[in-house]
Amino acid sequence: MRPTTRTVPAAGELTVSAGPLDLWHEVVDWTADEGWNPGEGDITRFHPTDPGGFFLGRRGDRTVSSLSLVNYSDAYAFLGYYLVAPDLRGQGLGLATWRAALPYAGARTVGLDGVPAQQDTYRRAGFTPAHDTLRYSGHPAPGAALSPDTRPVAADHLDAIAAYDRRCFPADRREFVTRWLTAPGHTARVHLRDGEVVGYGVLRPARSGHRIGPLFADSRETAEALFDALTAHLDPDDEVTLDIPEPNTPAHTLATTRGLTPRSHTVRMYTGPVPAADAAHTFGVTSLELG
């Protein structure tokens, strides 16, 4: 997408265009300051998913705003990282960035996870609430003995895991899943039944503690086996965070029985019909920034 230049009252000229990866590390620092607790190296894994959709608002040499709009398919996109530099808020920079970036999605349905305080703003932009997502955090309590059916992810699992992921996510994201499973510092586990993938999960280090996502599974029992395998190597004082769609009651039971408690929530919203995905198998979303 060609750079879009806008003049924002009281803020001067703003140029909005897709930004290179090296400029996005500052945005990640903003998210940490906002309490989002980003995973270490997340942006390195996220940005290649759709480099043309990672927009930065720049004023001169300074990054002043951001918005990611990842086109996953011809029908689905996801919006995240909608931020303005803390000392420049209230000047219209966010809205100008939004208006410049949104056409990139074309006619696709767009999803986002928004803070409740911004829900009315997103409604006015055409988004409709679908459900809440609750963030659970805590020090994992020991589970049962580890299941022999839950194993470290190997190269020969990747195709089957990508196919399983497609059942739980509204678009094929094979390349992203491969990067996510094999990234340095990530712990990835798969659960097999009669040789078939019936769930998988990933744990990664974050600015504070660790985050689990995704956690996709056929049943609560499978999700629990994955959770226990992912956290087995952690120290007792290590904190783990998991983002759970509110409608999945068994997922909340899993979190509470493993010692996690709800800390905050966001609202999942879409510009069109709720995309097809197996919500009952989503025990933890991959990321509030990329869906």
SVG drawing of the C-alpha trace seen along z (x, -y; Angstrom):
<svg xmlns="http://www.w3.org/2000/svg" viewBox="-23 -23 39 69">
<polyline fill="none" stroke="black" stroke-width="0.4" points="0.0,0.0 1.4,-3.4 2.0,-5.8 -0.9,-8.0 -0.2,-11.5 -2.7,-13.3 -2.6,-16.6 -4.0,-16.3 -5.0,-19.5 -2.6,-20.5 -0.3,-17.5 1.1,-18.5 1.7,-16.2 1.2,-12.5 2.4,-9.8 0.8,-6.4 2.4,-3.4 3.4,0.2 6.5,0.1 9.5,2.4 10.0,4.8 12.8,2.8 10.5,-0.2 7.9,2.0 9.9,2.8 9.1,-0.6 5.4,0.2 5.9,3.4 7.4,1.3 4.2,-0.8 2.1,2.4 4.3,3.4 3.7,-0.1 -0.1,0.5 0.1,3.7 -0.4,6.0 2.5,8.2 3.8,9.0 5.6,12.2 9.3,12.0 9.9,11.9 6.2,11.9 6.6,9.1 9.3,11.0 6.9,13.9 3.9,11.7 5.2,9.3 6.0,11.8 2.4,12.9 1.4,9.9 4.2,7.2 1.9,4.9 -0.6,4.7 1.7,3.4 1.0,-0.3 2.9,-3.1 2.0,-6.7 5.1,-8.8 5.7,-12.5 9.1,-13.3 11.5,-10.6 9.3,-9.8 6.8,-6.9 3.6,-8.4 0.9,-5.7 0.4,-2.2 -2.2,0.3 -1.8,3.8 -4.4,5.2 -3.4,8.7 -5.2,10.1 -5.3,13.8 -7.4,14.7 -9.7,13.2 -12.5,13.2 -10.9,12.5 -8.6,10.0 -7.6,9.1 -6.9,5.7 -4.5,5.1 -1.8,2.8 -4.1,-0.2 -1.9,-2.7 -0.7,-6.2 2.5,-7.4 1.5,-8.2 2.5,-11.8 0.6,-12.6 -2.9,-11.2 -6.0,-13.3 -4.7,-15.0 -6.5,-12.8 -3.5,-10.7 -5.2,-7.4 -8.3,-8.2 -6.2,-9.4 -4.1,-6.2 -7.3,-4.1 -8.8,-5.8 -5.7,-5.5 -5.2,-1.8 -8.7,-0.3 -9.1,-0.3 -6.3,2.3 -8.8,5.0 -11.0,4.4 -14.3,6.2 -13.0,8.7 -14.6,9.3 -12.3,7.8 -12.0,9.0 -10.4,7.4 -10.1,7.7 -10.8,4.4 -10.7,3.0 -14.2,2.4 -13.7,-1.3 -13.3,-1.5 -16.3,0.7 -18.6,-2.2 -15.8,-3.6 -15.6,-0.3 -19.3,-0.1 -19.4,-3.4 -16.8,-2.1 -19.1,0.9 -17.9,3.6 -20.4,5.8 -19.5,7.6 -19.4,11.4 -18.1,12.4 -15.7,11.4 -12.2,12.9 -11.0,13.3 -7.3,13.1 -6.4,15.6 -3.0,15.4 -1.4,17.2 1.1,19.8 0.1,23.1 -0.9,25.8 0.5,29.3 -1.8,31.4 -2.0,35.1 0.9,37.3 1.9,36.2 0.1,38.1 2.3,40.2 0.0,39.0 1.2,35.4 4.6,35.0 7.0,32.4 6.2,31.1 8.4,32.6 8.8,31.7 6.6,34.6 3.7,33.1 3.6,29.7 1.3,30.5 -1.3,32.2 -1.1,29.4 -1.6,26.8 -4.7,28.7 -6.0,28.9 -5.3,25.2 -7.5,24.4 -10.5,26.0 -10.1,23.6 -9.1,20.4 -11.1,18.7 -8.3,19.0 -5.3,21.1 -2.2,19.8 0.3,22.6 3.4,20.5 2.6,18.6 1.9,21.8 5.2,23.2 7.1,20.1 5.2,20.1 5.8,23.8 9.5,23.7 10.5,20.2 13.4,20.1 12.2,20.1 8.7,21.5 7.6,24.8 5.2,26.6 3.3,29.8 0.9,31.9 -1.6,34.5 -2.2,37.6 -4.9,40.2 -4.4,43.2 -1.8,41.2 -4.2,38.3 -3.7,34.7 -6.5,33.9 -4.9,30.8 -1.8,28.6 -0.5,25.7 2.4,23.3 4.0,21.6 6.3,18.7 8.2,16.3 6.7,12.8 7.8,9.5 6.3,10.9 6.2,14.7 4.9,16.8 1.9,16.9 0.1,19.9 -1.5,19.5 -2.9,21.1 -4.4,23.9 -6.6,25.9 -8.1,29.3 -10.9,31.7 -11.8,31.8 -11.1,30.4 -9.1,33.5 -6.9,33.1 -6.5,29.3 -5.5,30.2 -2.9,32.7 -1.4,30.1 -1.5,27.4 0.3,29.7 2.9,30.7 3.6,27.0 4.1,25.9 5.8,28.9 9.3,27.4 8.4,24.0 9.4,23.0 6.6,22.7 6.8,18.9 6.6,18.6 3.4,16.8 1.4,18.1 -1.2,16.1 -4.0,17.6 -6.6,15.7 -9.9,17.7 -13.1,17.0 -15.9,16.4 -18.4,18.9 -16.0,21.9 -17.0,23.0 -14.7,26.0 -11.7,23.7 -12.5,21.6 -12.8,24.7 -9.3,25.8 -7.8,22.4 -9.3,22.3 -8.4,25.9 -4.8,25.1 -4.6,22.1 -5.2,19.2 -7.6,16.4 -9.3,13.8 -7.4,10.5 -9.0,8.5 -11.1,8.9 -11.4,7.7 -14.3,7.8 -14.0,9.8 -15.8,7.8 -16.3,8.2 -17.4,6.1 -19.5,8.9 -20.8,12.4 -18.8,14.3 -16.3,16.3 -16.6,20.1 -14.2,21.7 -14.6,24.4 -15.0,22.2 -15.6,25.3 -12.0,26.3 -10.5,22.9 -9.2,23.2 -6.8,20.3 -6.4,17.8 -3.1,17.4 -2.8,13.6 -5.1,10.7 -3.0,8.8 -3.3,11.3 -6.4,13.4"/>
</svg>
